[in-house]
């Protein structure tokens, strides 16, 4: 984070704490897209998003005095939003209705053909149907890491867990999804790891997974 | 399953929905922010303090005070302008003490719960109490901002150049227009022609800032030659220590109290002794406890563990070899080789990877603050996030 951005955050928070409406509006506008995107990826739908987004930012403004300027403002806001999402998931139970995806709520890239578009829609729906089965903590860890693209460490900080616990949750959730995909060709096609670029494996070091260190070390 | 997120584009909310959300949030947030204003009391207290100081007549000759504002307004709307003429003077604003040199001019305002000191010319030295939940204190000089949470430091603004000098604690420095963050320890100085932002993360002040004499008597030298200040800080700086003294952490026990809290003698001939002491003060994650005091036998046990174990246990054993080689056997070269092999194979996301990076910093930098040390520190700093060790690593990267 640059120094100028940091000072800007500090001064903006100062203004918000005085109750200045323009400052409050400015803070909301700066962070709403990112927070919305994260919440969307956790839930898979914009249903209830109005309430969720509102709750998240109201919590931000109520807790703004607690921002000690030692973590970046965006990270702090994300943490608040994740806590609100967790509460929402816990209160609503594990099942978030994802059937609204039938109504084209997920918009794949414009260049995709109609069949691929349909595949994407179905795949997302099925993926989130599996995620509905997870505990709120597991769902948050998995979606923040695998879908929202956060590192394990970032995810752990956002959800307030240890890195080890977060890794375990992600690993177990991933196993659940892969097990579901094994019996669901649509989901499997959507996930389609074979067509993904071969990136660095994510060795978690738990049962069944061998870390690259192996037995070469002596 | 990598990159699943790329296949799930976010469906945006339409403008009307977002606008409605915004309106509700702003309305309720503004209501929630309404609170009794403390500032008038501070303003009144400040006024009495100033009057009292003026009547005492010590150190306040030559002040010009303007713009006090009405008692009904918040302090933010009532800037306090101070210009000192021939004498050093001190202003106590309640949660900070500002000592100004002769021929200094500055303005103090209180935006929200923060404090803004705009330095037009000259030099001010500040002692700032722990801010807690309040917004930081900011000193602005030209195009430079120094943002503080709580520390003792000075800012001088002369000829377009800004110098920040820390006399207590550690100050975090953010370079404007750069992505580098660094922390400057007490006794060191930071000077830049533009764009310095610093904040401090310090333990709470033990004494309140309530005595003008305390602030006024303290000398704050603007001496950009760090060794001059280090000479006066023997009592506070952990003594330098050579690696040969060893430590008790190689057997898997926690680092001994002696290792963590000893105050080896500062070597006045080592201009980087302060930095090395900071490095030594950071704990090294202990080696795996295998119940064997003999270092060579420990290593053999670790090697057996590595063949038999997987996952974190394997990593711990591998890492432990390097710890014992470095801390017990004093074989830095072997330890570095082990660490290089470890880091080629260990997952970057592993906590032991980070611990290995720190051990590498320690091995290099205790020997010398050279290019290898700085590279190791930079590697660590990038991954470590916010921690004391990361702070020290930042200092190392800025040392020269």
Interface residues (C-beta under 8 A of the other chain):
Chain A: X1 X2 X3 X4 X6 X7 X10 X11 X13 X14 X15 X16 X17 X18 X19 X20 X21 X24 X25 X28 X29 X32 X36 X37 X40 X41 X44 X46 X49 X50 X53 X54 X57 X58 X61 X62 X65 X66 X68 X69 X70 X71 X105 X106 X107 X108 X109 X120 X123 X124 X127 X146 X147 X148 X149 X151 X152 X153 X163 X164 X167 X174 X177 X178 X190 X191 X193 X196 X197 X199 X202 X203 X205 X206 X209 X210 X211 X212 X213 X215 X216 X217 X218
Chain B: X1 X2 X3 X4 X5 X7 X8 X9 X10 X11 X12 X13 X17 X18 X20 X21 X22 X24 X25 X26 X28 X29 X30 X32 X33 X34 X74 X76 X111 X112 X113 X114 X131 X133 X134 X135 X136 X138 X145 X147 X149 X174 X175 X176 X177 X178 X179 X181 X195 X196 X197 X199 X201 X303 X306 X307 X310 X311 X312 X314 X315 X318 X341 X345 X346 X347 X349 X350 X351 X385 X386
